[in-house]
Amino acid sequence: MASKYHAEKETIDDITFASRKEARRYRQLKLLERAKAIQDLKLQVTFPLIRKSEHGREIKYVADFVYYENGKLVVEDTKGYRTDVYKLKKRLMAELYGIEIRET
């Protein structure tokens, strides 16, 4: 079943990805990891942005992929559509953590 953004889920290695694009990128990253071009590939890594308070629940960003490339941390998001909420979270990641999200 397609999502509201028309993405179709795909399962690889018993992992269900939100879109075919994300699944394709996972395959590419796994090859890069096997070739030792990247290290320590992780999926769905959570970064807290705003703590829970009396004003509402915790706000967090969940990265599609996180890994190291040439010793540098890379936070990557596979985007089909950039929502306003995503744009805000991307800005908060840069402001709070100094991390520029790599979009694929």
WOWOCOR-V765635 format. One record per run of one state. SS is the DSSP state (H for helix, E for strand, C for the rest). FROM is the first residue (numbers start at 1). TO is the last residue. If there is no record, write none. Layout:
# WOWOCOR-V765635
ss:SS from:FROM to:TO
ss:SS from:FROM to:TO
This chain:
# WOWOCOR-V765635
ss:C from:1 to:1
ss:E from:2 to:2
ss:C from:3 to:7
ss:E from:8 to:8
ss:C from:9 to:9
ss:E from:10 to:12
ss:C from:13 to:14
ss:E from:15 to:17
ss:C from:18 to:19
ss:H from:20 to:34
ss:C from:35 to:38
ss:E from:39 to:50
ss:C from:51 to:52
ss:E from:53 to:53
ss:C from:54 to:55
ss:E from:56 to:56
ss:C from:57 to:58
ss:E from:59 to:69
ss:C from:70 to:71
ss:E from:72 to:77
ss:C from:78 to:83
ss:H from:84 to:97
ss:C from:98 to:101
ss:E from:102 to:103
ss:C from:104 to:104
